[in-house]
Amino acid sequence: MSKYLKIVLVSLLFVLLIAVRAFQANLFYDPLIVYFKNDYLYTGIQNIVVWKLVINMFFRYLINSIISLGIIWVLFERKEYLRFASYFLMIAFVILITVFVILIKDNFESGYLLPFYIRRFIIHPLFLLILLPAFYYQKLSNR
């Protein structure tokens, strides 16, 4: 793949990640957006439809993961990296969503910071920021 095509594709994929973030309110059910902006200081957690929140978080995570895998493929073109990233993202989601649901059921009694950051890792492609430098370092080490 040519260098210019890679730049265009990676730029397009990053624009897609930005679009998911920009249109989050229209695309996904997430009452915790307002709660974590300011309400957590004054009120307890509202009535949340947990199954609806989990399904919407799953779809958002899936969309971000597919775009992230596309970025990894375009940049490195290695099946091993793609396979590792896929497994990593799946395992991370299962662990994070399990802990998150437990914390929601507990009404954030142990504090709001842990659920806040777990939710961040689920709804934003933060693992991409971890995987890209790791794969780049691995690529440099294999030369």
C-alpha positions as CSV (number, residue, x, y, z in Angstrom):
1,M,0.0,0.0,0.0
2,S,1.4,3.4,-0.9
3,K,2.3,5.9,1.7
4,Y,-0.3,8.5,0.5
5,L,-3.1,5.9,0.5
6,K,-2.2,5.0,4.1
7,I,-2.3,8.6,5.1
8,V,-5.7,9.1,3.5
9,L,-7.1,5.9,5.0
10,V,-5.8,6.5,8.5
11,S,-7.1,10.1,8.4
12,L,-10.5,8.9,7.2
13,L,-10.6,6.3,10.1
14,F,-9.7,8.9,12.6
15,V,-12.4,11.2,11.3
16,L,-14.8,8.3,11.8
17,L,-13.7,8.0,15.4
18,I,-14.3,11.7,15.8
19,A,-17.7,11.4,14.2
20,V,-18.7,8.6,16.7
21,R,-17.8,11.0,19.5
22,A,-19.4,14.0,17.9
23,F,-22.8,12.2,17.4
24,Q,-22.8,10.2,20.6
25,A,-25.9,11.9,22.0
26,N,-27.9,11.1,18.9
27,L,-26.6,7.5,18.4
28,F,-26.3,6.0,21.9
29,Y,-28.3,5.9,25.2
30,D,-26.0,7.2,27.9
31,P,-27.6,9.0,30.9
32,L,-24.2,9.0,32.6
33,I,-22.9,11.8,30.3
34,V,-25.0,14.4,32.2
35,Y,-24.4,12.7,35.5
36,F,-20.6,12.8,35.2
37,K,-20.6,16.3,33.9
38,N,-21.9,17.8,37.1
39,D,-24.6,15.8,38.9
40,Y,-22.3,13.4,40.6
41,L,-21.4,16.2,43.0
42,Y,-24.9,16.9,44.1
43,T,-27.1,13.8,43.5
44,G,-27.0,10.1,43.5
45,I,-27.3,8.0,40.4
46,Q,-30.6,8.2,38.6
47,N,-32.7,5.4,37.4
48,I,-30.7,3.8,34.7
49,V,-32.0,1.1,32.3
50,V,-28.9,-1.1,32.8
51,W,-29.5,-3.5,29.9
52,K,-30.1,-0.7,27.5
53,L,-26.9,1.1,28.7
54,V,-24.9,-2.0,28.4
55,I,-26.1,-2.8,24.9
56,N,-25.4,0.8,23.7
57,M,-22.0,0.7,25.3
58,F,-21.3,-2.6,23.5
59,F,-22.3,-1.1,20.2
60,R,-20.2,2.0,20.7
61,Y,-17.2,-0.2,21.8
62,L,-17.8,-2.4,18.8
63,I,-17.8,0.5,16.4
64,N,-14.7,2.1,18.0
65,S,-13.0,-1.3,18.0
66,I,-13.7,-2.0,14.3
67,I,-12.3,1.4,13.4
68,S,-9.3,0.9,15.6
69,L,-8.6,-2.4,14.0
70,G,-8.8,-0.8,10.6
71,I,-6.2,1.8,11.7
72,I,-3.9,-1.0,13.0
73,W,-4.3,-2.9,9.8
74,V,-3.6,0.1,7.6
75,L,-0.6,1.2,9.6
76,F,1.1,-2.3,10.1
77,E,-0.6,-4.7,7.7
78,R,0.2,-7.7,10.0
79,K,-2.3,-10.4,10.8
80,E,-0.6,-11.1,14.1
81,Y,-1.1,-7.5,15.3
82,L,-4.7,-7.6,14.2
83,R,-5.4,-10.9,15.9
84,F,-3.7,-9.8,19.1
85,A,-5.6,-6.5,19.1
86,S,-8.9,-8.3,18.5
87,Y,-8.4,-10.7,21.4
88,F,-7.2,-7.9,23.6
89,L,-10.2,-5.7,22.9
90,M,-12.6,-8.6,23.4
91,I,-11.1,-9.6,26.8
92,A,-10.9,-6.0,27.9
93,F,-14.6,-5.4,27.1
94,V,-15.7,-8.4,29.0
95,I,-13.7,-7.5,32.1
96,L,-14.6,-3.8,32.0
97,I,-18.3,-4.2,31.3
98,T,-18.6,-6.8,34.1
99,V,-17.0,-4.5,36.6
100,F,-19.0,-1.5,35.4
101,V,-22.3,-3.4,35.7
102,I,-21.4,-4.5,39.3
103,L,-20.6,-0.8,40.1
104,I,-23.9,0.4,38.6
105,K,-25.8,-2.2,40.6
106,D,-24.0,-1.0,43.7
107,N,-25.1,2.6,42.9
108,F,-21.5,3.8,42.9
109,E,-21.3,3.4,46.7
110,S,-17.6,3.0,46.6
111,G,-17.2,6.3,44.8
112,Y,-17.6,7.6,41.3
113,L,-14.1,7.7,40.0
114,L,-13.7,4.0,39.2
115,P,-16.9,3.8,37.2
116,F,-16.1,7.1,35.5
117,Y,-12.8,5.8,34.2
118,I,-14.0,2.3,33.4
119,R,-16.8,4.0,31.3
120,R,-14.1,6.1,29.6
121,F,-12.2,3.0,28.5
122,I,-15.4,1.5,27.2
123,I,-16.8,4.4,25.2
124,H,-13.6,5.9,23.9
125,P,-10.9,4.2,21.8
126,L,-8.2,4.6,24.5
127,F,-6.8,1.2,23.9
128,L,-5.8,2.3,20.4
129,L,-3.5,4.8,22.1
130,I,-1.9,2.0,24.0
131,L,-1.7,-0.5,21.1
132,L,-0.3,1.8,18.4
133,P,3.0,2.5,20.2
134,A,3.2,-1.1,21.4
135,F,2.9,-2.4,17.9
136,Y,5.3,0.3,16.5
137,Y,7.9,-0.7,19.2
138,Q,7.4,-4.4,18.3
139,K,7.9,-3.6,14.6
140,L,11.1,-1.7,15.3
141,S,12.3,-4.6,17.6
142,N,11.8,-7.2,14.9
143,R,14.0,-5.4,12.3
